[in-house]
Amino acid sequence: EVEIGVPSGLTVTAAGDIYYTQGVSTMFQGISKLSDGIITKIAGKRSFEEFTDGNGNIAAFTCPKAIQHKGEYNYIADASNGALRRVNAAGTVITLAGVGRNMTNTYSDGHLPPIEGSYRLPISFTTPDVFQISARTIRMDQVAGISIPEEGLIYISDHGYKCIWKITIR
């Protein structure tokens, strides 16, 4: 018998490996892999509520709810952080969009939902990573579901703002 913890989302790779999100405050919050009856913690740690990119147990999440495997990555709806995160096979976590729990509408005052149908990133740039920097300023709230119908196209549900985000990566 394998103890899974508090699972919330899962995805299965073509090889049959199961990756799942788990966690609530003060317990392990992150991504684990179940393969041949063995659980391996890929990224995350036991924490209250944190928002940190990094490798393995340096990375921190706040109640990750959903996961989708596509290509060589797992994409995570990091619920209470209002963030879309990406994890590679080595356990390195980066934030693709979102600003973290303390900057969401649910947990702080004064942050209203988007008033237009979409955010547009700048077409001119001064640094090579300006698009990535701009995407991380998108203010999502309580993300909970994720779907990636094709490479470069991500849908993520946000029950805090009562919307579905469409994120195109080019």
C-alpha positions as CSV (number, residue, x, y, z in Angstrom):
1,E,0.0,0.0,0.0
2,V,1.3,3.4,-1.0
3,E,0.3,6.5,1.0
4,I,-0.4,9.4,-1.4
5,G,-1.0,12.2,1.0
6,V,-3.6,14.9,0.0
7,P,-3.8,14.6,-3.8
8,S,-5.6,17.2,-5.8
9,G,-4.7,16.7,-9.5
10,L,-3.0,14.1,-11.6
11,T,-1.7,13.4,-15.1
12,V,-0.3,10.2,-16.6
13,T,2.6,10.2,-19.1
14,A,2.8,8.0,-22.2
15,A,5.2,5.8,-20.2
16,G,2.6,5.2,-17.5
17,D,4.2,7.4,-14.8
18,I,1.7,9.3,-12.7
19,Y,2.5,12.8,-11.6
20,Y,0.2,14.4,-9.1
21,T,-0.2,17.6,-7.1
22,Q,-0.8,17.6,-3.4
23,G,-0.8,19.7,-0.3
24,V,-2.5,22.0,2.1
25,S,-1.0,24.3,4.6
26,T,1.7,22.8,6.9
27,M,1.9,19.6,4.9
28,F,4.0,18.8,1.8
29,Q,2.8,21.0,-1.0
30,G,4.2,20.1,-4.4
31,I,4.5,17.6,-7.2
32,S,5.2,13.9,-6.7
33,K,5.7,11.0,-9.1
34,L,4.2,7.5,-8.7
35,S,6.0,4.9,-10.7
36,D,6.0,1.1,-10.1
37,G,4.6,1.7,-6.6
38,I,7.3,4.1,-5.6
39,I,6.6,7.7,-4.7
40,T,9.2,10.4,-5.5
41,K,8.8,14.0,-4.4
42,I,9.8,16.0,-7.5
43,A,9.4,19.6,-6.3
44,G,8.0,21.3,-3.3
45,K,8.3,21.1,0.4
46,R,6.4,21.0,3.7
47,S,5.3,24.6,4.2
48,F,2.6,27.0,5.3
49,E,2.1,29.1,2.2
50,E,5.0,30.1,0.0
51,F,5.8,31.1,-3.6
52,T,9.4,30.3,-4.6
53,D,10.9,29.1,-7.9
54,G,13.8,26.7,-7.7
55,N,14.9,23.1,-7.8
56,G,13.5,20.3,-5.8
57,N,12.7,21.2,-2.2
58,I,13.7,24.9,-2.7
59,A,10.6,25.4,-4.8
60,A,7.4,26.2,-2.8
61,F,3.7,26.1,-3.7
62,T,0.5,27.1,-2.0
63,C,-2.2,24.4,-2.5
64,P,-1.4,23.3,-6.1
65,K,-4.6,22.0,-7.6
66,A,-4.1,20.7,-11.1
67,I,-1.3,19.3,-13.3
68,Q,-1.0,18.6,-17.0
69,H,1.9,16.8,-18.7
70,K,2.9,18.0,-22.1
71,G,6.1,17.4,-24.0
72,E,8.9,17.3,-21.4
73,Y,7.2,19.4,-18.8
74,N,4.5,19.3,-16.2
75,Y,2.4,22.4,-15.9
76,I,0.9,23.3,-12.6
77,A,-2.1,25.4,-11.5
78,D,-0.7,26.7,-8.2
79,A,-4.1,27.6,-6.8
80,S,-3.8,30.0,-3.9
81,N,-0.7,31.6,-5.5
82,G,-2.8,32.4,-8.6
83,A,0.1,31.1,-10.8
84,L,0.9,28.9,-13.7
85,R,4.1,27.0,-12.9
86,R,6.2,24.7,-15.0
87,V,8.3,21.8,-13.7
88,N,10.9,19.8,-15.7
89,A,12.0,16.2,-15.1
90,A,14.8,17.4,-12.8
91,G,12.3,19.2,-10.5
92,T,13.2,22.7,-11.5
93,V,10.1,25.0,-11.1
94,I,9.6,28.3,-12.9
95,T,6.6,30.6,-12.9
96,L,5.1,31.2,-16.3
97,A,2.3,33.6,-15.2
98,G,1.1,34.9,-11.9
99,V,2.4,36.9,-9.0
100,G,1.9,34.9,-5.8
101,R,-0.6,34.6,-3.0
102,N,0.0,37.9,-1.3
103,M,-0.7,39.8,-4.5
104,T,-4.0,38.1,-5.5
105,N,-7.4,39.6,-5.1
106,T,-8.5,36.9,-2.6
107,Y,-5.7,37.7,-0.1
108,S,-5.1,41.4,-0.5
109,D,-7.2,44.5,-1.0
110,G,-7.3,46.6,-4.0
111,H,-6.6,44.1,-6.8
112,L,-9.5,44.0,-9.1
113,P,-10.1,41.4,-11.8
114,P,-9.1,42.2,-15.4
115,I,-11.5,44.6,-17.0
116,E,-10.7,43.5,-20.6
117,G,-11.0,40.1,-22.2
118,S,-7.2,39.6,-22.3
119,Y,-3.8,41.0,-21.4
120,R,-1.6,41.9,-24.3
121,L,2.1,41.8,-23.8
122,P,4.3,44.5,-25.4
123,I,5.3,44.0,-29.0
124,S,8.6,45.9,-28.6
125,F,11.2,44.7,-26.1
126,T,14.4,46.0,-24.5
127,T,15.6,42.7,-23.0
128,P,15.5,39.2,-24.4
129,D,13.3,37.9,-21.5
130,V,10.7,40.8,-21.5
131,F,7.9,38.5,-22.5
132,Q,8.6,36.2,-19.6
133,I,8.9,39.0,-17.2
134,S,5.6,40.5,-18.5
135,A,3.7,37.2,-18.2
136,R,4.7,36.9,-14.5
137,T,2.9,40.2,-13.8
138,I,-0.4,38.8,-14.9
139,R,-2.6,38.9,-11.8
140,M,-4.6,35.6,-11.6
141,D,-6.4,34.8,-8.4
142,Q,-7.5,31.2,-7.5
143,V,-6.4,28.9,-10.4
144,A,-7.8,25.4,-10.2
145,G,-7.9,23.6,-13.6
146,I,-5.5,23.4,-16.5
147,S,-5.7,22.0,-20.1
148,I,-3.1,22.0,-22.8
149,P,-4.7,20.9,-26.1
150,E,-1.6,21.6,-28.1
151,E,2.0,22.7,-27.6
152,G,2.1,26.4,-26.7
153,L,-1.6,26.8,-25.8
154,I,-2.7,26.6,-22.2
155,Y,-6.1,27.2,-20.7
156,I,-6.3,27.7,-16.9
157,S,-9.5,28.2,-14.9
158,D,-9.6,30.9,-12.2
159,H,-12.5,30.6,-9.8
160,G,-11.4,33.7,-7.9
161,Y,-12.0,35.9,-10.9
162,K,-14.6,33.6,-12.4
163,C,-12.8,33.3,-15.8
164,I,-10.8,31.1,-18.0
165,W,-7.3,32.3,-19.0
166,K,-6.0,31.5,-22.4
167,I,-2.2,31.7,-22.5
168,T,-0.3,31.4,-25.8
169,I,3.4,30.6,-25.6
170,R,5.3,31.4,-28.8
